[in-house]
Amino acid sequence: MATRTIGQLLIAAGIYAAGEGIGTIEPFLSSLITSLGPTGFVVWFAWYTVTRTLPKMQDEHTRTVEQLATEHRTTVERLASENRAMVDRMAAAIDGMVAHCKNGRATA
């Protein structure tokens, strides 16, 4: 869309130059480039940033976040599994101690 707008502005400038009776387009183009140099660069930079750089950064960010989420999910599942195994071992140890105490082998 921005490219179409810039093209339309250049066409309008050419029509304006022809209407003003400049004669040839070469002096007009050189003066246009000279006067719109910094402005043209800013317009190009804004267009490039909005249409190329930001979408690329957004795609990279999305991929990175998805990768981090997958790694996080895997780590949490592993830690939860290890925690469950530890709780099961502790519960078995407690059950063993309770059974030992119920057999009357407790020392006072």
Secondary structure, DSSP 4 states (H G I P E B T S, - for coil): -HHHHHHHHHHHHHHHHHHHT---HHHHHHHHHHHHHHHHHHHHHHHHIIIIIHHHHHHHHHHHHHHHHHHHHHHHHHHHHHHHHHHHHHHHHHHHHHHHHHTT----
